[in-house]
């Protein structure tokens, strides 16, 4: 193999990945969803008082709030496992309060599972029928990244 071939091979090894990345980025081809959460992100700046959720308390802790209605079957299933859900948090369970409230007391009177940070910001919203393991994954990630509460 000659010097000229080696020269072009070295350039190709460097430029082909850069060209592929350029095409993927600007052509939006082969990009992942870029989403690692399972719940629905709530609009930034939404406070717990805006939707009628309880105060995080003092000392402030993370909250998982089940806002349920009487006719919500998935809510009753989740409600039965609230203690297990709290226990599944492991060593982080002291940083989290898990509670159930009546959804009719909220400004949004639909059943949801809300995640509220210690500062009172509503972070995530889940449908009541969601697998609790997915909520745990999201909550553990938030607790790992958070320095408050």
Secondary structure, DSSP 8 states (H G I E B T S, - for coil): --HHHHHHHHHHHHHHHHHHHHHHHHHT-S-------SSEE--TT-BHHHHT----TTTT-EEEEEEE-TT-HHHHHHHHTHHHHHHHTGGGGGGEEEEEEEGGGSSS-S-EEEEE-TTSBEEEEE-TTS-HHHHHHHHHHHHHH----
